Amino acid sequence: KKVLSMRADVFGLGTCQYLGSGLLIAGLASVINPSLPSSALVVLGGSLALSSSAFGLQLLRDNSQMGTRFGRASFGVLLFQDLAVVPLLVMLPLLGGGEGGSFVQAGMKAVVKATVALGFICVLGQVFLRKVFYWVKRSGSSEAFLAATLGTVLLCSQITEGLGLSDTLGAFVGGVLVAETNYSHQVEADIAPFRGMLLGLFFVTVGFALDLKLLATQWTTVLPLLLGLLVLKAVVVICGCLAWGLSGASALQSAMLLAPGGEFAFVVFGVADRLQLIPTSVSSVLVTTTVLSMAMTPVLVAGGAKLAAILRQNRGQQNLEGSDQRAATDIGKIETSREGFVIVCGWNAVSRAICDLLDAEGRAQYIVFEDNPKIVADARASGLPVYLVDCTSREVLDKFKVGSSRLVVLCSPRQTADRQARGIRRI
């Protein structure tokens, strides 16, 4: 459901970023080493084009940027990459299976196997999963609920591995099935105590993947690869974001978040090494390069945020009021959203909590109105959809199409909220 609600960013910008980065990486690799087979080029392009969902989403949540334009765009790209991993993992065993035949034949076999495996898992999940969770929920045992969740993921993983596909693919699909049930919030609450621990463990394993000896002996290879990867992916993301109507500041922040490599690249490199699609020495260099790029993510994001804040501050008073061309474009996209939009009056701790809930649900976009110029300037510098608006003015309310909103939430102080409510009732 969330993928469909963000289809423009997911299938539009996401496709542009992944295919653009992957094709450029594969093309440069073929120029540098013309003897590379097509299977190795698929591995290089498909894996290095990925970004880190673990790092990216965590930084967006920590900085409360999920509701920003660049946050939604980056999230859409990361969602598409998660979907793109599925066919990539399906292709690898067939490319290295030694079954002969062309690349097209391998692709057809991949499609058949993936259709059988994923179709079986989805039908099984739709028929039985909701009933299983219903009976487990009735037991009142959080331990049983957690066991059912983990059992579902492990079972899906075993099914795909038994059919000759990646077990990671099955685990991913199992997670998607659980997320589509009516108990997704309960599952999220039950695994919350373990999420931070497992995420920390993941970061530790990423650090373990860094080969310091290789870095010391082959730094003349690793560092140029690292710089080239970051620059190439950043340029592709910036061009894609500008083509999709994002501002220069938002495009810059998205580029800094998406330019580093991703954790799924480790899975792809491991499988490719095991299947002898790429040499072990090349796999080690690529893993080290990816680890270094991921380690640089917080620094790149912080630097991008500072540069973006400077760019936004230079856009002037009209941007704060939503009346310049760029702000009007952003507002127009929110107001024409098929899922509807929400108006929030007042920017404070309460309205921030409400916007965080709207971001978590992903079912409605929102615009925030605030009459304090300093608060608005700080929020706009962070890329948030907060505008300097007097909610008691009929002309302003008509301009922002408040009457077409799904909901208006008043978070201002009592006297101000009363005036705002009277003004909104008049429309």
Salt bridges, closest charged atoms under 4 A:
ASP9 OD2 - ARG69 NH1 3.26
GLU99 OE1 - LYS109 NZ 3.18
GLU188 OE2 - ARG195 NH1 3.75
GLU339 OE2 - ARG7 NH1 3.99
GLU361 OE2 - HIS185 NE2 3.44
GLU361 OE1 - ARG363 NE 3.93
ASP378 OD2 - LYS374 NZ 3.24
ASP398 OD2 - ARG394 NE 3.28
ASP418 OD1 - ARG414 NE 3.61
